[in-house]
Amino acid sequence: MTTTPADLTDLRPRRQILDRAFRGTTLLAGALILIILVLIAYTVTNKSLPVFRSEGFEFFTERRWAPNKEIYGALSFIYGTAITALLAVAISVPVSLGIALFTTQVAPLRMKKWLVSLTDLVAVVPSVVFGLWGIIFLAPKLLGVYKHVSAWFHGWPILGDIFGRTGAGRTFMTAGLILSVMITPIITSISREVIETCPQTDRDGALALGATRWEMITGAVLPHSMSGIVGAVMLGLGRAMGETIAVALVIGSSPNITANLFSSGDSLPSVIAFQWGEATTEIKRSALIAMGLTLFLITIVINLLATAVVNRATKRVQGT
């Protein structure tokens, strides 16, 4: 018994049309992202020109912010943004990685489901809720802790300056703690998904060779997942640098450059949010927009560095 092959001649033109339509749609979607970024950069840069004409490069190096004296300097706010974001990452990364490893390598299936659900639940909490929790509950509680730590390290070299005297709970450290809580679910979720892509054969092979569970994690799981974990950390860093309301409520709103983490400060997003309604002059609006441009450029640089680090880690893992 023989069968006659189906005639697919009539379907080929239709498939080609659908394939071209799909290719064009995806190309348009990819180009749309680039177009939006270019338009944002052009608009923000154009609106920032008045303050650049007035202040020049000193806009980035001047630490004073005095609109009543026509002095516009963003250095204090750049410092506050950087220090709070770095504090958040330094606190969050070990916790996030520990949660991700426990969830994927240690926790039983039932506990894993609960941990994943709780992590995702924390990720969707609005930032203003974290800010209110920080200013109402956390900041007053931490004031006493800050005073004890400051008294303990008083007179020490370096540490005495980092953990200096404080008179309020709204500080760089408080903002960093709030941000660390906010970015932990992001880093944890991405790291968990990346770790789970490690082949089970690699894990079983390491255990079969006599490795302990910790040796299996450090020798097989982490090297395979390192590029994705680095990307997760950079994504969390970008989120921390761009956070507005939560930081504005707990950082203290005081332009300040100091090594003392228990001192009040300010950040680029919070200044833009709080002072935009009071910007009645063109030069002040331009200065605030220039701060947004500065933050935009910083995030682009961070993403480029993250891409470079991820690519290098991937090549190292692949042995190329």
Rosetta silent file (secondary structure, phi, psi, omega in degrees, C-alpha in Angstrom):
SEQUENCE: MTTTPADLTDLRPRRQILDRAFRGTTLLAGALILIILVLIAYTVTNKSLPVFRSEGFEFFTERRWAPNKEIYGALSFIYGTAITALLAVAISVPVSLGIALFTTQVAPLRMKKWLVSLTDLVAVVPSVVFGLWGIIFLAPKLLGVYKHVSAWFHGWPILGDIFGRTGAGRTFMTAGLILSVMITPIITSISREVIETCPQTDRDGALALGATRWEMITGAVLPHSMSGIVGAVMLGLGRAMGETIAVALVIGSSPNITANLFSSGDSLPSVIAFQWGEATTEIKRSALIAMGLTLFLITIVINLLATAVVNRATKRVQGT
SCORE:     score description
SCORE:     0.000 S_00000001
   1 L     0.000  127.680 -179.011    0.000    0.000    0.000 S_00000001
   2 L  -115.420  152.041  178.014    1.442    3.355   -1.053 S_00000001
   3 L  -117.665  144.463  179.153    0.524    6.869   -0.033 S_00000001
   4 L   -89.781  124.400  179.909    0.671    9.956   -2.187 S_00000001
   5 L   -61.958  144.316 -178.535    2.650   12.834   -0.579 S_00000001
   6 L   -68.016  144.693  178.731    0.616   15.922    0.134 S_00000001
   7 L   -87.014  109.501 -177.661    0.987   18.806   -2.253 S_00000001
   8 L  -102.252   12.752 -176.338    2.365   21.741   -0.243 S_00000001
   9 L   -61.896  -39.387 -176.814    3.027   23.989   -3.223 S_00000001
  10 L   -71.757  -20.272 -176.975    0.069   26.233   -2.506 S_00000001
  11 H   -86.094  -19.789 -174.812    1.150   26.761    1.119 S_00000001
  12 H   -63.525  -47.038  177.682    4.669   27.996    0.397 S_00000001
  13 H   -59.589  -38.205  179.890    3.775   31.557   -0.724 S_00000001
  14 H   -66.167  -40.941  179.407    1.528   31.956    2.304 S_00000001
  15 H   -66.083  -38.337  178.565    4.242   30.731    4.646 S_00000001
  16 H   -64.151  -40.335  178.076    6.744   33.083    3.093 S_00000001
  17 H   -63.880  -44.783  179.474    4.373   36.021    3.567 S_00000001
  18 H   -63.850  -39.595  179.171    3.765   35.084    7.208 S_00000001
  19 H   -64.456  -42.891  178.160    7.489   34.644    7.792 S_00000001
  20 H   -65.821  -39.120  178.382    8.259   38.059    6.308 S_00000001
  21 H   -64.154  -42.084  178.357    5.470   39.671    8.328 S_00000001
  22 H   -64.562  -43.235  179.624    6.801   38.094   11.532 S_00000001
  23 H   -62.756  -42.932  178.788   10.347   39.157   10.720 S_00000001
  24 H   -66.181  -37.945  179.190    9.256   42.723   10.010 S_00000001
  25 H   -65.051  -45.259  179.144    7.170   42.904   13.206 S_00000001
  26 H   -66.217  -37.604  177.309   10.023   41.716   15.408 S_00000001
  27 H   -63.858  -41.398  177.941   12.445   44.081   13.677 S_00000001
  28 H   -64.157  -40.844  179.645   10.043   46.979   14.266 S_00000001
  29 H   -64.079  -41.583  178.056    9.638   46.019   17.927 S_00000001
  30 H   -67.226  -40.518  179.451   13.407   45.927   18.409 S_00000001
  31 H   -69.412  -28.831 -178.907   13.929   49.214   16.592 S_00000001
  32 H   -62.318  -37.747  178.072   11.137   50.834   18.606 S_00000001
  33 H   -61.704  -45.709  179.926   13.151   50.456   21.814 S_00000001
  34 H   -63.833  -40.794  179.789   16.127   52.191   20.235 S_00000001
  35 H   -63.414  -42.426  179.872   13.928   54.962   18.835 S_00000001
  36 H   -63.616  -43.298  178.650   12.344   55.591   22.241 S_00000001
  37 H   -62.003  -42.279  179.097   15.762   55.773   23.925 S_00000001
  38 H   -64.362  -41.745  179.746   17.037   58.208   21.302 S_00000001
  39 H   -65.438  -41.774  177.864   13.949   60.410   21.671 S_00000001
  40 H   -61.826  -47.448 -179.123   14.269   60.412   25.465 S_00000001
  41 H   -61.887  -42.194 -179.326   17.961   61.300   25.271 S_00000001
  42 H   -65.503  -46.491 -177.411   17.333   64.065   22.728 S_00000001
  43 H   -64.037  -47.737 -177.015   14.431   65.628   24.638 S_00000001
  44 H   -66.194  -40.748  178.408   16.125   65.533   28.030 S_00000001
  45 H   -64.061  -42.404 -179.964   19.412   66.831   26.626 S_00000001
  46 H   -62.750  -40.580  179.881   17.682   69.674   24.790 S_00000001
  47 H   -74.185  -17.047 -179.189   15.822   70.729   27.929 S_00000001
  48 H   -89.655   -8.848 -174.256   19.050   70.592   29.957 S_00000001
  49 H   -59.973  -38.413 -179.514   20.992   72.997   27.744 S_00000001
  50 H   -56.611  -43.713 -178.791   20.120   76.209   29.666 S_00000001
  51 H   -72.364  -31.586  176.726   21.778   75.032   32.880 S_00000001
  52 H   -69.196  -35.492  175.781   24.783   73.673   30.970 S_00000001
  53 H   -66.854  -34.027 -178.200   25.208   77.036   29.263 S_00000001
  54 H   -80.546  -45.055 -173.828   25.033   78.732   32.643 S_00000001
  55 H  -100.568  -27.292 -176.163   27.066   76.328   34.798 S_00000001
  56 L    69.055 -150.502 -179.015   29.076   74.365   32.264 S_00000001
  57 L   -68.620  -15.835  179.245   30.874   71.259   33.484 S_00000001
  58 H   -65.775  -15.743  175.360   30.766   72.674   37.023 S_00000001
  59 H   -57.109  -34.465 -179.016   27.193   71.432   37.202 S_00000001
  60 H   -88.438  -18.570 -176.519   28.679   67.978   37.843 S_00000001
  61 H  -107.085  -13.613  179.570   31.499   69.126   40.138 S_00000001
  62 L   -81.639  129.795 -178.042   29.719   71.786   42.217 S_00000001
  63 L   -93.154  -12.635 -178.863   28.445   70.445   45.539 S_00000001
  64 L   -87.801  143.155  175.935   26.244   73.429   46.444 S_00000001
  65 E  -129.820   99.306 -176.669   22.573   73.601   45.495 S_00000001
  66 E  -137.169   83.155 -178.207   21.224   77.112   46.091 S_00000001
  67 H   -59.176  -31.727  179.781   18.532   78.104   43.547 S_00000001
  68 H   -67.155  -21.523  176.679   17.969   81.452   45.317 S_00000001
  69 H  -106.001   10.638 -179.500   21.608   82.326   44.520 S_00000001
  70 L    59.422   38.174  176.569   21.483   80.795   41.038 S_00000001
  71 E  -114.834  119.427 -177.100   23.933   78.062   42.088 S_00000001
  72 E  -126.956  107.798  178.071   23.139   74.631   40.732 S_00000001
  73 L  -129.200  133.722 -174.969   25.449   71.755   41.557 S_00000001
  74 L  -103.674    0.338 -173.530   24.553   68.070   41.316 S_00000001
  75 H   -61.291  -41.787 -179.728   27.636   66.506   42.915 S_00000001
  76 H   -61.886  -38.781 -178.037   26.029   66.054   46.348 S_00000001
  77 H   -75.684  -34.818  174.745   23.031   64.326   44.812 S_00000001
  78 H   -63.008  -42.358  178.471   25.184   62.129   42.578 S_00000001
  79 H   -62.224  -45.768 -179.531   27.140   61.095   45.661 S_00000001
  80 H   -62.493  -40.328  177.975   23.953   60.334   47.605 S_00000001
  81 H   -63.472  -44.393 -177.333   22.555   58.256   44.748 S_00000001
  82 H   -68.121  -44.157 -174.412   25.773   56.273   44.393 S_00000001
  83 H   -69.292  -39.384  178.873   26.380   55.642   48.098 S_00000001
  84 H   -69.190  -38.769  179.134   22.824   54.471   48.850 S_00000001
  85 H   -66.624  -41.661  178.752   22.752   52.194   45.790 S_00000001
  86 H   -66.887  -38.500  175.075   26.120   50.645   46.664 S_00000001
  87 H   -60.921  -43.658 -179.476   25.023   50.120   50.265 S_00000001
  88 H   -61.367  -43.989 -179.622   21.865   48.420   49.043 S_00000001
  89 H   -66.794  -42.147 -179.516   23.792   46.083   46.755 S_00000001
  90 H   -61.976  -35.035  179.735   26.389   45.268   49.423 S_00000001
  91 H   -81.421  -39.157 -170.516   23.637   44.303   51.868 S_00000001
  92 H   -79.198  -37.454 -172.058   21.283   42.627   49.405 S_00000001
  93 H   -59.691  -50.176  179.088   23.591   40.458   47.291 S_00000001
  94 H   -60.475  -39.904  179.677   24.690   37.979   50.023 S_00000001
  95 H   -66.308  -45.706 -177.930   21.112   37.673   51.291 S_00000001
  96 H   -63.402  -44.709 -179.713   19.644   37.282   47.797 S_00000001
  97 H   -65.885  -37.754  176.933   22.216   34.706   46.742 S_00000001
  98 H   -63.466  -43.492  178.404   21.708   32.782   49.974 S_00000001
  99 H   -63.609  -43.342 -178.909   17.940   32.693   49.466 S_00000001
 100 H   -63.078  -43.377 -179.923   18.337   31.624   45.834 S_00000001
 101 H   -68.618  -40.383  178.457   20.763   28.822   46.721 S_00000001
 102 H   -63.641  -41.890 -177.882   18.636   27.622   49.637 S_00000001
 103 H   -65.048  -39.952 -173.909   15.520   27.624   47.477 S_00000001
 104 H   -91.215  -27.602 -171.595   17.088   25.683   44.617 S_00000001
 105 H  -111.253  -22.300 -171.009   19.594   23.403   46.379 S_00000001
 106 H  -120.917  -46.716 -171.205   18.386   22.761   49.926 S_00000001
 107 L   -64.865  140.055  173.243   14.699   23.494   50.513 S_00000001
 108 L   -66.556  165.510 -172.532   12.151   20.697   50.021 S_00000001
 109 H   -58.023  -43.929 -177.663    9.585   21.140   47.258 S_00000001
 110 H   -65.479  -43.509  177.827    6.749   22.349   49.512 S_00000001
 111 H   -66.306  -36.478  179.219    8.942   24.924   51.262 S_00000001
 112 H   -59.778  -42.796  179.393   10.364   26.015   47.909 S_00000001
 113 H   -61.829  -41.290  178.950    6.910   26.896   46.619 S_00000001
 114 H   -66.735  -41.308  179.884    6.213   29.025   49.685 S_00000001
 115 H   -65.100  -41.410  178.487    9.571   30.809   49.466 S_00000001
 116 H   -63.562  -42.634  179.858    9.078   31.584   45.783 S_00000001
 117 H   -64.719  -42.643  179.864    5.587   32.941   46.440 S_00000001
 118 H   -66.227  -39.585  178.267    6.766   35.106   49.349 S_00000001
 119 H   -62.648  -45.548  178.152    9.687   36.467   47.320 S_00000001
 120 H   -65.741  -32.042  178.664    7.412   37.400   44.445 S_00000001
 121 H   -66.884  -42.225  178.169    4.955   38.975   46.891 S_00000001
 122 H   -64.183  -32.827 -177.415    7.629   41.280   48.325 S_00000001
 123 H   -66.224  -25.880 -176.287    8.620   42.294   44.793 S_00000001
 124 L   -96.979    2.020  177.386    5.171   43.747   44.041 S_00000001
 125 L   -68.629  130.038 -179.571    4.894   45.873   47.188 S_00000001
 126 L   -60.800  146.672 -176.853    4.731   49.576   46.141 S_00000001
 127 H   -63.956  -31.418 -179.565    7.829   51.600   46.905 S_00000001
 128 H   -65.643  -28.974  177.199    5.853   54.200   48.850 S_00000001
 129 H   -67.091  -42.935  175.713    4.861   51.487   51.327 S_00000001
 130 H   -61.762  -40.792  179.391    8.531   50.713   51.961 S_00000001
 131 H   -63.478  -43.693  178.577    9.193   54.424   52.367 S_00000001
 132 H   -65.795  -40.942  176.361    6.385   54.885   54.883 S_00000001
 133 H   -61.400  -38.818 -179.706    7.494   51.802   56.800 S_00000001
 134 H   -66.953  -43.778 -175.777   11.014   53.196   56.851 S_00000001
 135 H   -78.462  -29.759 -177.223   10.120   56.671   58.082 S_00000001
 136 H   -86.647  -41.991 -173.095    7.470   55.580   60.592 S_00000001
 137 H  -109.001  -53.326 -169.550    8.998   52.436   62.052 S_00000001
 138 H   -69.812  -47.688 -176.521   12.550   51.736   60.890 S_00000001
 139 H   -59.130  -47.359  177.436   14.180   55.172   61.184 S_00000001
 140 H   -61.948  -36.999 -179.972   13.148   55.784   64.842 S_00000001
 141 H   -69.022  -36.024 -176.435   14.248   52.263   65.817 S_00000001
 142 H   -77.366  -18.921 -178.040   17.605   52.609   64.068 S_00000001
 143 H   -57.766  -45.791  178.431   18.458   55.942   65.705 S_00000001
 144 H   -64.705  -38.074  178.436   19.420   54.249   68.959 S_00000001
 145 H   -64.308  -43.101  179.531   21.402   51.599   67.072 S_00000001
 146 H   -60.842  -40.725 -179.060   23.272   54.270   65.143 S_00000001
 147 H   -65.577  -40.577  178.525   24.200   56.067   68.361 S_00000001
 148 H   -65.525  -44.409 -179.741   25.518   52.874   69.952 S_00000001
 149 H   -65.282  -40.731  179.360   27.558   51.970   66.878 S_00000001
 150 H   -63.336  -42.163  178.056   28.878   55.514   66.611 S_00000001
 151 H   -66.530  -34.071 -179.465   29.936   55.522   70.255 S_00000001
 152 H   -67.247  -42.835 -177.040   31.595   52.139   69.823 S_00000001
 153 H   -92.066    4.700 -178.637   33.708   53.220   66.843 S_00000001
 154 L   -61.979  128.526  179.795   34.392   56.739   68.130 S_00000001
 155 L    91.131   -9.874  178.037   38.079   57.524   67.849 S_00000001
 156 L   -76.128  145.155  173.908   38.852   54.620   65.509 S_00000001
 157 L   -70.582  139.319  178.401   40.702   55.461   62.276 S_00000001
 158 L    67.365  -62.347 -178.744   38.507   55.295   59.160 S_00000001
 159 H   -62.769  -31.243  176.491   35.676   53.397   60.883 S_00000001
 160 H   -65.231  -29.566  177.170   35.203   56.330   63.235 S_00000001
 161 H   -81.570  -37.191 -179.056   34.524   58.525   60.205 S_00000001
 162 H   -68.639  -43.082  178.957   32.296   56.001   58.437 S_00000001
 163 L  -107.688   65.047 -176.677   30.149   55.361   61.496 S_00000001
 164 L   -83.243 -171.281 -177.596   30.186   58.894   62.869 S_00000001
 165 L   -69.904  151.559  179.787   27.780   60.766   65.098 S_00000001
 166 L  -142.847  154.008  177.678   24.156   61.153   64.096 S_00000001
 167 L  -123.861    5.746 -178.448   21.136   63.066   65.288 S_00000001
 168 L  -153.228  160.251  178.314   18.427   61.440   63.210 S_00000001
 169 L   -88.636   -9.322  179.235   17.373   58.085   61.816 S_00000001
 170 L   -89.184   98.017 -170.480   16.930   59.416   58.275 S_00000001
 171 L  -139.963  176.441  172.689   20.392   58.748   56.886 S_00000001
 172 H   -56.773  -43.818 -177.026   22.336   57.215   54.016 S_00000001
 173 H   -63.726  -42.738  178.377   22.353   53.917   55.894 S_00000001
 174 H   -61.839  -44.258  177.465   18.585   53.895   56.389 S_00000001
 175 H   -61.960  -40.577  177.811   18.041   54.590   52.707 S_00000001
 176 H   -63.915  -38.517  177.947   20.485   51.811   51.827 S_00000001
 177 H   -65.273  -44.003  178.847   18.654   49.353   54.093 S_00000001
 178 H   -62.266  -44.579  179.698   15.284   50.208   52.561 S_00000001
 179 H   -64.334  -36.741  179.681   16.692   49.854   49.048 S_00000001
 180 H   -62.908  -38.486  176.730   18.301   46.524   49.946 S_00000001
 181 H   -65.605  -36.905 -176.621   14.900   45.167   50.975 S_00000001
 182 H   -72.778  -35.104 -176.655   13.384   46.443   47.735 S_00000001
 183 H   -92.529  -11.596  179.460   15.975   44.940   45.376 S_00000001
 184 H   -58.788  -45.454  178.229   16.391   41.615   47.187 S_00000001
 185 H   -61.203  -35.074 -179.626   13.334   40.008   45.495 S_00000001
 186 H   -66.665  -51.216 -179.457   14.595   41.089   42.058 S_00000001
 187 H   -64.318  -39.428 -179.455   18.102   39.698   42.522 S_00000001
 188 H   -63.951  -46.562 -176.699   16.747   36.572   44.221 S_00000001
 189 H   -63.291  -46.367 -178.914   14.213   35.763   41.500 S_00000001
 190 H   -67.701  -43.530  179.170   16.643   36.176   38.619 S_00000001
 191 H   -62.182  -39.341  179.083   19.448   34.340   40.424 S_00000001
 192 H   -61.900  -45.826 -179.997   17.084   31.495   41.273 S_00000001
 193 H   -64.594  -37.693 -179.992   16.006   31.083   37.662 S_00000001
 194 H   -69.029  -42.458 -179.405   19.617   31.194   36.462 S_00000001
 195 H   -63.024  -36.009 -179.119   20.805   28.674   39.036 S_00000001
 196 L   -69.704  -13.538  177.017   18.059   26.260   38.051 S_00000001
 197 L   -80.067   -9.021  177.804   19.429   26.197   34.491 S_00000001
 198 L   -64.703  125.965 -176.967   22.529   24.382   35.723 S_00000001
 199 L   -58.548  138.720  178.530   22.310   20.830   34.280 S_00000001
 200 H   -63.161  -28.600  178.873   21.438   18.170   36.806 S_00000001
 201 H   -64.166  -35.146  177.890   24.192   15.998   35.327 S_00000001
 202 H   -65.692  -40.952  179.566   26.816   18.546   36.435 S_00000001
 203 H   -67.219  -47.476 -179.280   25.504   18.466   39.985 S_00000001
 204 H   -63.045  -37.373  179.034   25.242   14.680   40.086 S_00000001
 205 H   -64.050  -41.284  178.421   28.711   14.338   38.598 S_00000001
 206 H   -64.479  -42.255  179.045   30.258   16.562   41.266 S_00000001
 207 H   -67.552  -36.520  179.908   28.514   14.615   44.041 S_00000001
 208 H   -66.663  -27.397  178.938   29.514   11.291   42.472 S_00000001
 209 L   -81.992    1.304  176.382   33.160   12.377   42.549 S_00000001
 210 L   100.560    7.017 -179.809   32.905   12.821   46.312 S_00000001
 211 L   -72.953  145.964  171.915   32.212   16.551   46.542 S_00000001
 212 L   -75.382  172.211  179.888   30.156   17.881   49.405 S_00000001
 213 H   -61.939  -40.341  178.876   27.044   19.904   48.689 S_00000001
 214 H   -65.362  -41.890  177.810   28.946   23.151   49.252 S_00000001
 215 H   -65.142  -36.209  176.121   31.747   22.015   46.956 S_00000001
 216 H   -63.625  -40.324 -179.790   29.166   21.047   44.342 S_00000001
 217 H   -67.492  -47.596 -177.082   27.613   24.521   44.560 S_00000001
 218 H   -74.270  -26.696 -176.667   30.917   26.400   44.365 S_00000001
 219 H   -95.204  -25.094 -176.275   32.452   24.098   41.762 S_00000001
 220 H  -120.981  -47.802 -172.943   29.542   23.398   39.430 S_00000001
 221 H   -74.468  -53.121 -175.347   26.495   25.590   40.097 S_00000001
 222 H   -64.928  -44.457  177.097   28.027   29.018   40.673 S_00000001
 223 H   -59.341  -38.281  178.914   30.507   28.971   37.749 S_00000001
 224 H   -68.077  -31.386 -173.424   27.705   27.959   35.393 S_00000001
 225 H  -101.935    0.604 -170.136   25.379   30.667   36.740 S_00000001
 226 H   -60.457  -42.013 -178.019   27.863   33.474   37.358 S_00000001
 227 H   -62.459  -42.040  178.295   27.046   35.516   34.259 S_00000001
 228 H   -67.891  -35.728  178.444   23.323   35.520   35.058 S_00000001
 229 H   -66.634  -40.949  177.031   23.957   36.377   38.704 S_00000001
 230 H   -61.308  -42.744  176.806   26.114   39.334   37.677 S_00000001
 231 H   -61.676  -39.126  177.683   23.310   40.510   35.408 S_00000001
 232 H   -63.966  -41.067  179.010   20.819   40.194   38.279 S_00000001
 233 H   -64.197  -42.955  179.713   23.056   42.256   40.557 S_00000001
 234 H   -65.873  -35.901  176.145   23.436   44.978   37.936 S_00000001
 235 H   -65.033  -41.826  176.440   19.682   45.045   37.409 S_00000001
 236 H   -64.237  -38.077  177.433   19.190   45.457   41.149 S_00000001
 237 H   -62.962  -42.726  177.563   21.801   48.240   41.193 S_00000001
 238 H   -62.802  -39.625  177.442   19.950   50.068   38.430 S_00000001
 239 H   -64.603  -40.645 -179.579   16.684   49.743   40.337 S_00000001
 240 H   -65.374  -39.197 -178.609   18.315   51.069   43.503 S_00000001
 241 H   -70.739  -27.915 -177.880   19.769   54.102   41.720 S_00000001
 242 H   -94.342   -2.799 -178.146   16.444   55.016   40.147 S_00000001
 243 L   -67.887  140.179 -171.876   14.237   54.637   43.215 S_00000001
 244 L  -114.695  -71.281 -168.236   12.507   57.877   44.178 S_00000001
 245 H   -64.192  -48.290 -177.006    9.777   57.978   46.833 S_00000001
 246 H   -59.124  -43.280  179.721   11.159   55.421   49.282 S_00000001
 247 H   -68.692  -41.740 -178.251   14.581   57.085   49.309 S_00000001
 248 H   -59.671  -31.103 -177.161   13.142   60.590   49.498 S_00000001
 249 H   -79.390  -23.891 -171.526   11.256   59.693   52.676 S_00000001
 250 H  -120.069   -4.478 -175.049   14.189   58.202   54.595 S_00000001
 251 L   -87.122  -21.836  175.463   17.394   59.831   53.345 S_00000001
 252 L   107.946  -13.724  176.234   16.927   63.181   55.097 S_00000001
 253 L    52.111   51.320  179.685   16.786   65.619   52.135 S_00000001
 254 L  -135.232  105.919  179.823   20.074   67.315   53.014 S_00000001
 255 L   -57.313  116.778 -171.710   22.677   67.872   50.238 S_00000001
 256 L  -156.755  136.644  173.087   25.787   66.478   51.840 S_00000001
 257 L  -119.345  109.559 -177.121   29.038   64.770   50.870 S_00000001
 258 L  -153.746  153.599  176.160   30.533   62.920   53.793 S_00000001
 259 L   -77.903  -12.332 -178.037   32.034   59.556   54.640 S_00000001
 260 L   -73.902  110.828  179.449   29.648   59.296   57.596 S_00000001
 261 L   -72.647  -14.154  178.174   26.959   56.762   56.641 S_00000001
 262 L   -93.978   17.394  178.451   24.880   57.902   59.617 S_00000001
 263 L  -101.652  154.770  176.919   24.527   61.376   58.147 S_00000001
 264 L   -74.659  155.340  179.669   21.555   62.747   56.211 S_00000001
 265 L  -154.910 -158.379  178.614   21.854   63.222   52.467 S_00000001
 266 L  -157.692  165.430 -177.944   19.901   63.399   49.249 S_00000001
 267 L  -135.985  164.520 -177.659   19.736   61.694   45.842 S_00000001
 268 H   -59.695  -51.999 -177.856   19.008   62.658   42.254 S_00000001
 269 H   -62.571  -39.871 -177.258   15.533   61.064   41.938 S_00000001
 270 H   -67.810  -37.265  177.407   14.272   62.400   45.267 S_00000001
 271 H   -64.094  -43.918  179.148   15.390   65.965   44.485 S_00000001
 272 H   -60.574  -44.837 -177.148   13.651   65.872   41.119 S_00000001
 273 H   -67.371  -41.729 -174.661   10.443   64.552   42.665 S_00000001
 274 H   -80.237  -30.118 -172.863   10.350   66.989   45.609 S_00000001
 275 H  -106.228   -2.491 -178.987   11.460   70.180   43.872 S_00000001
 276 H   -63.931  -39.887  179.717    9.830   69.913   40.458 S_00000001
 277 H   -66.557  -22.440  179.562    6.627   71.552   41.691 S_00000001
 278 H   -94.602   -0.736 -177.492    8.649   74.493   43.051 S_00000001
 279 L   -81.232   89.175 -177.642   10.651   74.980   39.854 S_00000001
 280 L   -93.104  -12.653  179.885    9.108   78.237   38.645 S_00000001
 281 L  -107.234  154.414 -178.207   12.126   79.441   36.668 S_00000001
 282 H   -64.862  -37.444 -176.090   13.465   77.996   33.450 S_00000001
 283 H   -68.405  -37.204  179.124   16.989   77.576   34.808 S_00000001
 284 H   -71.053  -41.285  175.368   15.845   75.538   37.811 S_00000001
 285 H   -60.594  -40.189  178.186   13.656   73.302   35.673 S_00000001
 286 H   -63.702  -37.807  178.815   16.598   72.851   33.361 S_00000001
 287 H   -65.215  -41.256  178.679   18.807   71.903   36.323 S_00000001
 288 H   -67.066  -39.500  176.900   16.328   69.283   37.500 S_00000001
 289 H   -65.345  -37.167  177.321   16.037   67.872   33.985 S_00000001
 290 H   -63.427  -32.931  174.104   19.830   67.798   33.796 S_00000001
 291 H   -64.270  -40.900  175.687   19.797   65.666   36.950 S_00000001
 292 H   -62.090  -39.468  176.609   17.487   63.256   35.168 S_00000001
 293 H   -63.315  -40.540  178.051   19.891   63.229   32.227 S_00000001
 294 H   -60.822  -45.686  178.713   22.755   62.500   34.616 S_00000001
 295 H   -64.192  -37.793  178.065   20.866   59.569   36.116 S_00000001
 296 H   -61.655  -44.764 -179.941   19.994   58.358   32.615 S_00000001
 297 H   -67.100  -38.834  179.344   23.645   58.382   31.585 S_00000001
 298 H   -62.752  -43.594 -179.811   24.742   56.641   34.779 S_00000001
 299 H   -65.756  -36.000  176.980   22.252   53.823   34.249 S_00000001
 300 H   -64.050  -43.806  178.499   23.399   53.414   30.628 S_00000001
 301 H   -62.016  -41.004  179.141   27.022   53.166   31.761 S_00000001
 302 H   -63.037  -42.570  178.669   26.050   50.597   34.402 S_00000001
 303 H   -64.419  -39.675  178.082   24.184   48.522   31.815 S_00000001
 304 H   -65.087  -42.616  176.943   27.151   48.640   29.441 S_00000001
 305 H   -63.807  -39.328  178.044   29.500   47.580   32.230 S_00000001
 306 H   -62.513  -42.208  178.176   27.091   44.802   33.202 S_00000001
 307 H   -62.242  -42.379  179.213   27.017   43.562   29.616 S_00000001
 308 H   -64.435  -42.884 -179.601   30.803   43.567   29.460 S_00000001
 309 H   -65.240  -42.976 -179.991   31.109   41.716   32.772 S_00000001
 310 H   -63.484  -43.873  179.013   28.489   39.137   31.763 S_00000001
 311 H   -62.751  -41.238  179.300   30.159   38.519   28.407 S_00000001
 312 H   -66.393  -40.718  178.748   33.546   38.119   30.054 S_00000001
 313 H   -66.312  -37.603  178.938   32.151   35.731   32.659 S_00000001
 314 H   -64.756  -43.557  178.671   30.397   33.721   29.949 S_00000001
 315 H   -64.065  -36.701  179.992   33.604   33.397   27.920 S_00000001
 316 H   -66.614  -40.582  179.261   35.499   32.340   31.024 S_00000001
 317 H   -66.532  -39.430 -179.260   32.953   29.629   31.806 S_00000001
 318 H   -77.016  -12.134  177.795   32.996   28.390   28.211 S_00000001
 319 L    76.751   25.653 -179.802   36.799   28.404   28.232 S_00000001
 320 L  -102.099    0.000    0.000   37.174   30.640   25.174 S_00000001
